[in-house]
Amino acid sequence: MSIVPFLSSRVRNLIAQPAGLTAYRRAIRVIALLWAAVAAYGWTRLAGYAGALPDGIDWSARLAMCLQLTAGTAVMIFLADALDEHGLGFGYGALIFYALGFIEGEVHRIGGYLATTPSIEALYKPIAFALAFTIGLTMASVAVLLAVRRIPSPFEEERKRRGTVDIRLLTSGVLRPPTFAFALMAFPALIANFYVQTNPQLASWFSFNWGPYANIGWLDVIYLVVEATLVALLAVVVTAMDVRIMPPPPPTYPYFGRLAVLAGLFLAIAVVAVPVANHYLTKAAGALIPVSGVDVLIVVAVILAVVRAIEGYKTSPPMTASPTGLP
């Protein structure tokens, strides 16, 4: 839905008006519920294949599970909407729910390592590596998310009053470029899985070899280079989308292009290079403890957005922009 305003001038004109923006957001919620119902049905099928559901359940039992899962999504949407600027969420309720899931999962995962390892001492070094990568990436994320490029104001009145304006370094945000890149990287394996019945060797090959930690060294390198390049390029594309949705003054255009390139390089390092380096170092230290650059970036972005809202920081970013708006 964040791409639609970029593609359609009619939608851009619609969301420029308060009533149109309300209708657009209402449409997003309807689509979310419909998509949740489709995903719920897919989950029941997957659970049946995995043996988590009994064989031969009838349509009514499957429908009941789909409705229950969809209703859970509706409750989350309602709670996220309730956490607005008058409540705890300061307008970021949905993102708070989203980000807290990463923290919860990480805590339980570390707890699982400690509970199942035959030797706690053997985990000291791998956990130290994982903590070092997480803390280092968190510090770098805070610095980049708060970084701005200060330029002379293109408006005469503001130039007399302040002299300069600030452009965020990470205009593209932390969520959309990696999400789009990961979806594109998963597409070949997704297509191959459609031929699992007619060509099981192809599907099996993609499952085992199309990824950053496969058994073919040269293919791993190609995969990582393509993934990092996509993340960097899509950061530029997302910035161009936001600039078209809410055009800044023309004199500032060159700054947005250069900052988008720098932001793309940072995102590529954070979501591709850092997890890979952590993977091999922790594995060599005795226990593989993965670190997700995307999870760290999203949690940091949400925390900063809420803290700045509490402090009274005001911003007018494009509807899809981040980090002071959405991540």
PyMOL commands that set and color helices and strands:
alter all, ss='L'
color gray80, all
select helices_A, chain A and resi 4-7+9-15+18-49+59-82+93-116+121-146+156-161+176-193+200-209+217-245+250-285+293-310
alter helices_A, ss='H'
color red, helices_A
select strands_A, chain A and resi 148-152+164-168
alter strands_A, ss='S'
color yellow, strands_A
deselect
rebuild
show_as cartoon
